[in-house]
């Protein structure tokens, strides 16, 4: 849902011609995706080496 909201904000800023806000929104979207991809990669790597995930889903 957060990704959809960020994309919607980007679209709104694009239509209004607010380039600076658009660039900030795109940067936030990229950082959000990077953060979640890093979490997924860490969990997958811990599962690959045989460490079970913790109850909160984080690797050891």
N, CA, C and O atoms as a Tripos MOL2 file, in Angstrom:
@<TRIPOS>MOLECULE
protein
  240   239    60     0     0
PROTEIN
NO_CHARGES

@<TRIPOS>ATOM
      1 N           0.8240   -1.1970    0.0000 N.3       1 UNK1
      2 CA          0.0000    0.0000    0.0000 C.3       1 UNK1
      3 C           0.8640    1.2570    0.0000 C.2       1 UNK1
      4 O           0.5150    2.2510   -0.6360 O.2       1 UNK1
      5 N           1.9760    1.2180    0.7000 N.am      2 UNK2
      6 CA          2.8520    2.3840    0.7470 C.3       2 UNK2
      7 C           3.4450    2.6680   -0.6360 C.2       2 UNK2
      8 O           3.6120    3.8260   -1.0170 O.2       2 UNK2
      9 N           3.7580    1.6230   -1.3710 N.am      3 UNK3
     10 CA          4.3180    1.8130   -2.7130 C.3       3 UNK3
     11 C           3.2740    2.4900   -3.6100 C.2       3 UNK3
     12 O           3.6040    3.4120   -4.3570 O.2       3 UNK3
     13 N           2.0380    2.0430   -3.5400 N.am      4 UNK4
     14 CA          0.9810    2.6590   -4.3340 C.3       4 UNK4
     15 C           0.8270    4.1320   -3.9710 C.2       4 UNK4
     16 O           0.6650    4.9790   -4.8490 O.2       4 UNK4
     17 N           0.8770    4.4310   -2.6910 N.am      5 UNK5
     18 CA          0.7480    5.8130   -2.2340 C.3       5 UNK5
     19 C           1.8910    6.6720   -2.7640 C.2       5 UNK5
     20 O           1.6680    7.8000   -3.2040 O.2       5 UNK5
     21 N           3.1120    6.1450   -2.7240 N.am      6 UNK6
     22 CA          4.2530    6.8950   -3.2410 C.3       6 UNK6
     23 C           4.1460    7.1090   -4.7510 C.2       6 UNK6
     24 O           4.4570    8.1890   -5.2530 O.2       6 UNK6
     25 N           3.7100    6.0890   -5.4630 N.am      7 UNK7
     26 CA          3.5380    6.2280   -6.9120 C.3       7 UNK7
     27 C           2.4490    7.2600   -7.2140 C.2       7 UNK7
     28 O           2.5840    8.0540   -8.1450 O.2       7 UNK7
     29 N           1.3880    7.2470   -6.4370 N.am      8 UNK8
     30 CA          0.3050    8.2170   -6.6250 C.3       8 UNK8
     31 C           0.8150    9.6420   -6.3890 C.2       8 UNK8
     32 O           0.4670   10.5600   -7.1310 O.2       8 UNK8
     33 N           1.6400    9.8210   -5.3530 N.am      9 UNK9
     34 CA          2.2320   11.1380   -5.0820 C.3       9 UNK9
     35 C           3.1300   11.5750   -6.2280 C.2       9 UNK9
     36 O           3.1070   12.7370   -6.6360 O.2       9 UNK9
     37 N           3.9320   10.6300   -6.7540 N.am     10 UNK10
     38 CA          4.8040   10.9500   -7.8910 C.3      10 UNK10
     39 C           3.9730   11.4290   -9.0710 C.2      10 UNK10
     40 O           4.3050   12.4230   -9.7160 O.2      10 UNK10
     41 N           2.8990   10.7170   -9.3430 N.am     11 UNK11
     42 CA          2.0270   11.0820  -10.4680 C.3      11 UNK11
     43 C           1.4410   12.4850  -10.2540 C.2      11 UNK11
     44 O           1.4210   13.2960  -11.1790 O.2      11 UNK11
     45 N           0.9730   12.7640   -9.0560 N.am     12 UNK12
     46 CA          0.4110   14.0830   -8.7530 C.3      12 UNK12
     47 C           1.4360   15.1900   -8.9230 C.2      12 UNK12
     48 O           1.1380   16.2330   -9.5040 O.2      12 UNK12
     49 N           2.6430   14.9680   -8.4180 N.am     13 UNK13
     50 CA          3.6830   15.9890   -8.5620 C.3      13 UNK13
     51 C           4.1040   16.1480  -10.0120 C.2      13 UNK13
     52 O           4.4490   17.2500  -10.4400 O.2      13 UNK13
     53 N           4.0790   15.0670  -10.7690 N.am     14 UNK14
     54 CA          4.4060   15.1440  -12.1910 C.3      14 UNK14
     55 C           3.3620   15.9930  -12.9260 C.2      14 UNK14
     56 O           3.7110   16.8470  -13.7410 O.2      14 UNK14
     57 N           2.0920   15.7550  -12.6350 N.am     15 UNK15
     58 CA          1.0280   16.5060  -13.2980 C.3      15 UNK15
     59 C           1.0280   17.9800  -12.9050 C.2      15 UNK15
     60 O           0.6780   18.8420  -13.7110 O.2      15 UNK15
     61 N           1.4220   18.2690  -11.6650 N.am     16 UNK16
     62 CA          1.4420   19.6600  -11.2120 C.3      16 UNK16
     63 C           2.7250   20.3850  -11.6050 C.2      16 UNK16
     64 O           2.8390   21.5950  -11.4100 O.2      16 UNK16
     65 N           3.6890   19.6530  -12.1550 N.am     17 UNK17
     66 CA          4.9400   20.2700  -12.5580 C.3      17 UNK17
     67 C           5.8720   20.5740  -11.3940 C.2      17 UNK17
     68 O           6.7170   21.4640  -11.4910 O.2      17 UNK17
     69 N           5.7260   19.8540  -10.3150 N.am     18 UNK18
     70 CA          6.5550   20.0790   -9.1240 C.3      18 UNK18
     71 C           7.7500   19.1260   -9.1720 C.2      18 UNK18
     72 O           7.7530   18.0830   -8.5180 O.2      18 UNK18
     73 N           8.7670   19.5020   -9.9580 N.am     19 UNK19
     74 CA          9.8890   18.5970  -10.2040 C.3      19 UNK19
     75 C          10.6520   18.2230   -8.9420 C.2      19 UNK19
     76 O          11.0110   17.0600   -8.7580 O.2      19 UNK19
     77 N          10.9030   19.1970   -8.0720 N.am     20 UNK20
     78 CA         11.6970   18.9150   -6.8690 C.3      20 UNK20
     79 C          10.9810   17.8960   -5.9910 C.2      20 UNK20
     80 O          11.5970   16.9390   -5.5230 O.2      20 UNK20
     81 N           9.6870   18.0960   -5.7670 N.am     21 UNK21
     82 CA          8.9270   17.1390   -4.9680 C.3      21 UNK21
     83 C           8.8730   15.7740   -5.6420 C.2      21 UNK21
     84 O           8.9030   14.7420   -4.9710 O.2      21 UNK21
     85 N           8.7930   15.7720   -6.9760 N.am     22 UNK22
     86 CA          8.7900   14.5160   -7.7140 C.3      22 UNK22
     87 C          10.0970   13.7640   -7.5030 C.2      22 UNK22
     88 O          10.0870   12.5530   -7.2790 O.2      22 UNK22
     89 N          11.2250   14.4740   -7.5730 N.am     23 UNK23
     90 CA         12.5240   13.8310   -7.3700 C.3      23 UNK23
     91 C          12.6580   13.2700   -5.9570 C.2      23 UNK23
     92 O          13.2130   12.1880   -5.7620 O.2      23 UNK23
     93 N          12.1530   14.0030   -4.9860 N.am     24 UNK24
     94 CA         12.2000   13.5180   -3.5910 C.3      24 UNK24
     95 C          11.3390   12.2630   -3.4540 C.2      24 UNK24
     96 O          11.7590   11.2940   -2.8230 O.2      24 UNK24
     97 N          10.1500   12.2710   -4.0320 N.am     25 UNK25
     98 CA          9.2680   11.1020   -3.9610 C.3      25 UNK25
     99 C           9.8960    9.8920   -4.6320 C.2      25 UNK25
    100 O           9.8060    8.7800   -4.1110 O.2      25 UNK25
    101 N          10.5300   10.0910   -5.7770 N.am     26 UNK26
    102 CA         11.1920    8.9800   -6.4680 C.3      26 UNK26
    103 C          12.3340    8.4420   -5.6220 C.2      26 UNK26
    104 O          12.5230    7.2280   -5.5400 O.2      26 UNK26
    105 N          13.0980    9.3250   -4.9910 N.am     27 UNK27
    106 CA         14.2040    8.9010   -4.1240 C.3      27 UNK27
    107 C          13.6660    8.0880   -2.9510 C.2      27 UNK27
    108 O          14.2280    7.0450   -2.6180 O.2      27 UNK27
    109 N          12.5840    8.5490   -2.3210 N.am     28 UNK28
    110 CA         11.9780    7.8260   -1.1910 C.3      28 UNK28
    111 C          11.4770    6.4640   -1.6580 C.2      28 UNK28
    112 O          11.6530    5.4710   -0.9530 O.2      28 UNK28
    113 N          10.8610    6.4000   -2.8230 N.am     29 UNK29
    114 CA         10.3690    5.1320   -3.3650 C.3      29 UNK29
    115 C          11.5150    4.1550   -3.5870 C.2      29 UNK29
    116 O          11.4030    2.9760   -3.2500 O.2      29 UNK29
    117 N          12.6130    4.6380   -4.1500 N.am     30 UNK30
    118 CA         13.7750    3.7780   -4.3860 C.3      30 UNK30
    119 C          14.3390    3.2720   -3.0630 C.2      30 UNK30
    120 O          14.6490    2.0860   -2.9450 O.2      30 UNK30
    121 N          14.4790    4.1350   -2.0760 N.am     31 UNK31
    122 CA         15.0140    3.7250   -0.7700 C.3      31 UNK31
    123 C          14.0760    2.7270   -0.0920 C.2      31 UNK31
    124 O          14.5460    1.7860    0.5470 O.2      31 UNK31
    125 N          12.7670    2.9120   -0.2180 N.am     32 UNK32
    126 CA         11.7910    1.9910    0.3570 C.3      32 UNK32
    127 C          11.9430    0.6000   -0.2550 C.2      32 UNK32
    128 O          11.9480   -0.4060    0.4550 O.2      32 UNK32
    129 N          12.0660    0.5560   -1.5760 N.am     33 UNK33
    130 CA         12.2270   -0.7250   -2.2700 C.3      33 UNK33
    131 C          13.5600   -1.3690   -1.9040 C.2      33 UNK33
    132 O          13.6120   -2.5750   -1.6630 O.2      33 UNK33
    133 N          14.6410   -0.5840   -1.8570 N.am     34 UNK34
    134 CA         15.9500   -1.1250   -1.4710 C.3      34 UNK34
    135 C          15.9020   -1.7370   -0.0790 C.2      34 UNK34
    136 O          16.4340   -2.8260    0.1370 O.2      34 UNK34
    137 N          15.2690   -1.0500    0.8680 N.am     35 UNK35
    138 CA         15.1890   -1.5340    2.2410 C.3      35 UNK35
    139 C          14.4790   -2.8870    2.2990 C.2      35 UNK35
    140 O          14.9490   -3.8150    2.9570 O.2      35 UNK35
    141 N          13.3610   -2.9890    1.6140 N.am     36 UNK36
    142 CA         12.6080   -4.2390    1.6540 C.3      36 UNK36
    143 C          13.2990   -5.3580    0.8890 C.2      36 UNK36
    144 O          13.2050   -6.5200    1.2860 O.2      36 UNK36
    145 N          13.9830   -5.0390   -0.1850 N.am     37 UNK37
    146 CA         14.7480   -6.0540   -0.9050 C.3      37 UNK37
    147 C          15.9050   -6.5590   -0.0500 C.2      37 UNK37
    148 O          16.2000   -7.7540   -0.0580 O.2      37 UNK37
    149 N          16.5650   -5.6690    0.6860 N.am     38 UNK38
    150 CA         17.6450   -6.0930    1.5780 C.3      38 UNK38
    151 C          17.1360   -7.0530    2.6460 C.2      38 UNK38
    152 O          17.8070   -8.0310    2.9760 O.2      38 UNK38
    153 N          15.9520   -6.7760    3.1860 N.am     39 UNK39
    154 CA         15.3630   -7.6790    4.1840 C.3      39 UNK39
    155 C          15.0980   -9.0540    3.5860 C.2      39 UNK39
    156 O          15.4050  -10.0720    4.2070 O.2      39 UNK39
    157 N          14.5340   -9.0890    2.3900 N.am     40 UNK40
    158 CA         14.2280  -10.3610    1.7320 C.3      40 UNK40
    159 C          15.5110  -11.1280    1.4490 C.2      40 UNK40
    160 O          15.5670  -12.3400    1.6610 O.2      40 UNK40
    161 N          16.5370  -10.4410    0.9770 N.am     41 UNK41
    162 CA         17.8140  -11.0940    0.6700 C.3      41 UNK41
    163 C          18.4350  -11.6650    1.9350 C.2      41 UNK41
    164 O          18.9460  -12.7850    1.9120 O.2      41 UNK41
    165 N          18.4030  -10.9170    3.0490 N.am     42 UNK42
    166 CA         18.9850  -11.4110    4.2980 C.3      42 UNK42
    167 C          18.2660  -12.6640    4.7730 C.2      42 UNK42
    168 O          18.9100  -13.6150    5.2140 O.2      42 UNK42
    169 N          16.9420  -12.6780    4.6880 N.am     43 UNK43
    170 CA         16.1740  -13.8460    5.1230 C.3      43 UNK43
    171 C          16.4940  -15.0360    4.2280 C.2      43 UNK43
    172 O          16.6930  -16.1450    4.7250 O.2      43 UNK43
    173 N          16.5470  -14.8240    2.9240 N.am     44 UNK44
    174 CA         16.8490  -15.9130    1.9890 C.3      44 UNK44
    175 C          18.2470  -16.4650    2.2300 C.2      44 UNK44
    176 O          18.4460  -17.6790    2.1850 O.2      44 UNK44
    177 N          19.2300  -15.5830    2.4890 N.am     45 UNK45
    178 CA         20.5920  -16.0490    2.7340 C.3      45 UNK45
    179 C          20.6700  -16.8630    4.0210 C.2      45 UNK45
    180 O          21.3640  -17.8780    4.0700 O.2      45 UNK45
    181 N          19.9660  -16.4260    5.0590 N.am     46 UNK46
    182 CA         20.0070  -17.1740    6.3080 C.3      46 UNK46
    183 C          19.3290  -18.5360    6.1440 C.2      46 UNK46
    184 O          19.7670  -19.5210    6.7380 O.2      46 UNK46
    185 N          18.2780  -18.5920    5.3520 N.am     47 UNK47
    186 CA         17.6240  -19.8790    5.0940 C.3      47 UNK47
    187 C          18.5320  -20.7830    4.2590 C.2      47 UNK47
    188 O          18.5410  -22.0000    4.4450 O.2      47 UNK47
    189 N          19.2940  -20.1900    3.3400 N.am     48 UNK48
    190 CA         20.1740  -20.9710    2.4670 C.3      48 UNK48
    191 C          21.3090  -21.6270    3.2510 C.2      48 UNK48
    192 O          21.7580  -22.7180    2.9000 O.2      48 UNK48
    193 N          21.7740  -20.9620    4.3150 N.am     49 UNK49
    194 CA         22.8680  -21.5520    5.0890 C.3      49 UNK49
    195 C          22.3450  -22.4220    6.2250 C.2      49 UNK49
    196 O          23.1260  -22.9580    7.0110 O.2      49 UNK49
    197 N          21.0350  -22.5600    6.3120 N.am     50 UNK50
    198 CA         20.4460  -23.4770    7.2850 C.3      50 UNK50
    199 C          20.0330  -22.8570    8.5950 C.2      50 UNK50
    200 O          19.6680  -23.5840    9.5190 O.2      50 UNK50
    201 N          20.0750  -21.5370    8.7160 N.am     51 UNK51
    202 CA         19.6250  -20.8750    9.9400 C.3      51 UNK51
    203 C          18.1290  -20.6230    9.8290 C.2      51 UNK51
    204 O          17.6760  -19.9660    8.8920 O.2      51 UNK51
    205 N          17.3680  -21.1370   10.7750 N.am     52 UNK52
    206 CA         15.9330  -20.8820   10.7040 C.3      52 UNK52
    207 C          15.6420  -19.4040   10.9860 C.2      52 UNK52
    208 O          16.3480  -18.7840   11.7800 O.2      52 UNK52
    209 N          14.6320  -18.8410   10.3580 N.am     53 UNK53
    210 CA         14.2860  -17.4520   10.6550 C.3      53 UNK53
    211 C          13.7820  -17.3050   12.0770 C.2      53 UNK53
    212 O          13.2310  -18.2470   12.6460 O.2      53 UNK53
    213 N          13.9650  -16.1540   12.6400 N.am     54 UNK54
    214 CA         13.4910  -15.8540   13.9780 C.3      54 UNK54
    215 C          11.9850  -15.6300   13.9590 C.2      54 UNK54
    216 O          11.4090  -15.4420   12.8880 O.2      54 UNK54
    217 N          11.3360  -15.6450   15.1160 N.am     55 UNK55
    218 CA          9.8790  -15.4310   15.1480 C.3      55 UNK55
    219 C           9.4420  -14.1150   14.5030 C.2      55 UNK55
    220 O           8.3350  -14.0250   13.9720 O.2      55 UNK55
    221 N          10.3070  -13.0900   14.5470 N.am     56 UNK56
    222 CA          9.9330  -11.8090   13.9510 C.3      56 UNK56
    223 C          10.2680  -11.7580   12.4600 C.2      56 UNK56
    224 O          10.0770  -10.7200   11.8270 O.2      56 UNK56
    225 N          10.7660  -12.8610   11.8870 N.am     57 UNK57
    226 CA         11.0660  -12.9280   10.4760 C.3      57 UNK57
    227 C          12.4570  -12.4770   10.0980 C.2      57 UNK57
    228 O          12.8430  -12.5690    8.9330 O.2      57 UNK57
    229 N          13.2190  -11.9880   11.0670 N.am     58 UNK58
    230 CA         14.5670  -11.5010   10.7990 C.3      58 UNK58
    231 C          15.5550  -12.6690   10.8920 C.2      58 UNK58
    232 O          15.3380  -13.6140   11.6510 O.2      58 UNK58
    233 N          16.6430  -12.5960   10.1150 N.am     59 UNK59
    234 CA         17.6610  -13.6430   10.2360 C.3      59 UNK59
    235 C          18.4580  -13.4890   11.5250 C.2      59 UNK59
    236 O          18.3980  -12.4550   12.1910 O.2      59 UNK59
    237 N          19.1980  -14.5230   11.8580 N.am     60 UNK60
    238 CA         20.0230  -14.4600   13.0690 C.3      60 UNK60
    239 C          21.0660  -13.3920   12.9810 C.2      60 UNK60
    240 O          21.8430  -13.2090   13.9180 O.2      60 UNK60
@<TRIPOS>BOND
     1     1     2 1
     2     2     3 1
     3     3     4 2
     4     3     5 am
     5     5     6 1
     6     6     7 1
     7     7     8 2
     8     7     9 am
     9     9    10 1
    10    10    11 1
    11    11    12 2
    12    11    13 am
    13    13    14 1
    14    14    15 1
    15    15    16 2
    16    15    17 am
    17    17    18 1
    18    18    19 1
    19    19    20 2
    20    19    21 am
    21    21    22 1
    22    22    23 1
    23    23    24 2
    24    23    25 am
    25    25    26 1
    26    26    27 1
    27    27    28 2
    28    27    29 am
    29    29    30 1
    30    30    31 1
    31    31    32 2
    32    31    33 am
    33    33    34 1
    34    34    35 1
    35    35    36 2
    36    35    37 am
    37    37    38 1
    38    38    39 1
    39    39    40 2
    40    39    41 am
    41    41    42 1
    42    42    43 1
    43    43    44 2
    44    43    45 am
    45    45    46 1
    46    46    47 1
    47    47    48 2
    48    47    49 am
    49    49    50 1
    50    50    51 1
    51    51    52 2
    52    51    53 am
    53    53    54 1
    54    54    55 1
    55    55    56 2
    56    55    57 am
    57    57    58 1
    58    58    59 1
    59    59    60 2
    60    59    61 am
    61    61    62 1
    62    62    63 1
    63    63    64 2
    64    63    65 am
    65    65    66 1
    66    66    67 1
    67    67    68 2
    68    67    69 am
    69    69    70 1
    70    70    71 1
    71    71    72 2
    72    71    73 am
    73    73    74 1
    74    74    75 1
    75    75    76 2
    76    75    77 am
    77    77    78 1
    78    78    79 1
    79    79    80 2
    80    79    81 am
    81    81    82 1
    82    82    83 1
    83    83    84 2
    84    83    85 am
    85    85    86 1
    86    86    87 1
    87    87    88 2
    88    87    89 am
    89    89    90 1
    90    90    91 1
    91    91    92 2
    92    91    93 am
    93    93    94 1
    94    94    95 1
    95    95    96 2
    96    95    97 am
    97    97    98 1
    98    98    99 1
    99    99   100 2
   100    99   101 am
   101   101   102 1
   102   102   103 1
   103   103   104 2
   104   103   105 am
   105   105   106 1
   106   106   107 1
   107   107   108 2
   108   107   109 am
   109   109   110 1
   110   110   111 1
   111   111   112 2
   112   111   113 am
   113   113   114 1
   114   114   115 1
   115   115   116 2
   116   115   117 am
   117   117   118 1
   118   118   119 1
   119   119   120 2
   120   119   121 am
   121   121   122 1
   122   122   123 1
   123   123   124 2
   124   123   125 am
   125   125   126 1
   126   126   127 1
   127   127   128 2
   128   127   129 am
   129   129   130 1
   130   130   131 1
   131   131   132 2
   132   131   133 am
   133   133   134 1
   134   134   135 1
   135   135   136 2
   136   135   137 am
   137   137   138 1
   138   138   139 1
   139   139   140 2
   140   139   141 am
   141   141   142 1
   142   142   143 1
   143   143   144 2
   144   143   145 am
   145   145   146 1
   146   146   147 1
   147   147   148 2
   148   147   149 am
   149   149   150 1
   150   150   151 1
   151   151   152 2
   152   151   153 am
   153   153   154 1
   154   154   155 1
   155   155   156 2
   156   155   157 am
   157   157   158 1
   158   158   159 1
   159   159   160 2
   160   159   161 am
   161   161   162 1
   162   162   163 1
   163   163   164 2
   164   163   165 am
   165   165   166 1
   166   166   167 1
   167   167   168 2
   168   167   169 am
   169   169   170 1
   170   170   171 1
   171   171   172 2
   172   171   173 am
   173   173   174 1
   174   174   175 1
   175   175   176 2
   176   175   177 am
   177   177   178 1
   178   178   179 1
   179   179   180 2
   180   179   181 am
   181   181   182 1
   182   182   183 1
   183   183   184 2
   184   183   185 am
   185   185   186 1
   186   186   187 1
   187   187   188 2
   188   187   189 am
   189   189   190 1
   190   190   191 1
   191   191   192 2
   192   191   193 am
   193   193   194 1
   194   194   195 1
   195   195   196 2
   196   195   197 am
   197   197   198 1
   198   198   199 1
   199   199   200 2
   200   199   201 am
   201   201   202 1
   202   202   203 1
   203   203   204 2
   204   203   205 am
   205   205   206 1
   206   206   207 1
   207   207   208 2
   208   207   209 am
   209   209   210 1
   210   210   211 1
   211   211   212 2
   212   211   213 am
   213   213   214 1
   214   214   215 1
   215   215   216 2
   216   215   217 am
   217   217   218 1
   218   218   219 1
   219   219   220 2
   220   219   221 am
   221   221   222 1
   222   222   223 1
   223   223   224 2
   224   223   225 am
   225   225   226 1
   226   226   227 1
   227   227   228 2
   228   227   229 am
   229   229   230 1
   230   230   231 1
   231   231   232 2
   232   231   233 am
   233   233   234 1
   234   234   235 1
   235   235   236 2
   236   235   237 am
   237   237   238 1
   238   238   239 1
   239   239   240 2
@<TRIPOS>SUBSTRUCTURE
     1 UNK1         2 RESIDUE 1 A UNK
     2 UNK2         6 RESIDUE 1 A UNK
     3 UNK3        10 RESIDUE 1 A UNK
     4 UNK4        14 RESIDUE 1 A UNK
     5 UNK5        18 RESIDUE 1 A UNK
     6 UNK6        22 RESIDUE 1 A UNK
     7 UNK7        26 RESIDUE 1 A UNK
     8 UNK8        30 RESIDUE 1 A UNK
     9 UNK9        34 RESIDUE 1 A UNK
    10 UNK10       38 RESIDUE 1 A UNK
    11 UNK11       42 RESIDUE 1 A UNK
    12 UNK12       46 RESIDUE 1 A UNK
    13 UNK13       50 RESIDUE 1 A UNK
    14 UNK14       54 RESIDUE 1 A UNK
    15 UNK15       58 RESIDUE 1 A UNK
    16 UNK16       62 RESIDUE 1 A UNK
    17 UNK17       66 RESIDUE 1 A UNK
    18 UNK18       70 RESIDUE 1 A UNK
    19 UNK19       74 RESIDUE 1 A UNK
    20 UNK20       78 RESIDUE 1 A UNK
    21 UNK21       82 RESIDUE 1 A UNK
    22 UNK22       86 RESIDUE 1 A UNK
    23 UNK23       90 RESIDUE 1 A UNK
    24 UNK24       94 RESIDUE 1 A UNK
    25 UNK25       98 RESIDUE 1 A UNK
    26 UNK26      102 RESIDUE 1 A UNK
    27 UNK27      106 RESIDUE 1 A UNK
    28 UNK28      110 RESIDUE 1 A UNK
    29 UNK29      114 RESIDUE 1 A UNK
    30 UNK30      118 RESIDUE 1 A UNK
    31 UNK31      122 RESIDUE 1 A UNK
    32 UNK32      126 RESIDUE 1 A UNK
    33 UNK33      130 RESIDUE 1 A UNK
    34 UNK34      134 RESIDUE 1 A UNK
    35 UNK35      138 RESIDUE 1 A UNK
    36 UNK36      142 RESIDUE 1 A UNK
    37 UNK37      146 RESIDUE 1 A UNK
    38 UNK38      150 RESIDUE 1 A UNK
    39 UNK39      154 RESIDUE 1 A UNK
    40 UNK40      158 RESIDUE 1 A UNK
    41 UNK41      162 RESIDUE 1 A UNK
    42 UNK42      166 RESIDUE 1 A UNK
    43 UNK43      170 RESIDUE 1 A UNK
    44 UNK44      174 RESIDUE 1 A UNK
    45 UNK45      178 RESIDUE 1 A UNK
    46 UNK46      182 RESIDUE 1 A UNK
    47 UNK47      186 RESIDUE 1 A UNK
    48 UNK48      190 RESIDUE 1 A UNK
    49 UNK49      194 RESIDUE 1 A UNK
    50 UNK50      198 RESIDUE 1 A UNK
    51 UNK51      202 RESIDUE 1 A UNK
    52 UNK52      206 RESIDUE 1 A UNK
    53 UNK53      210 RESIDUE 1 A UNK
    54 UNK54      214 RESIDUE 1 A UNK
    55 UNK55      218 RESIDUE 1 A UNK
    56 UNK56      222 RESIDUE 1 A UNK
    57 UNK57      226 RESIDUE 1 A UNK
    58 UNK58      230 RESIDUE 1 A UNK
    59 UNK59      234 RESIDUE 1 A UNK
    60 UNK60      238 RESIDUE 1 A UNK
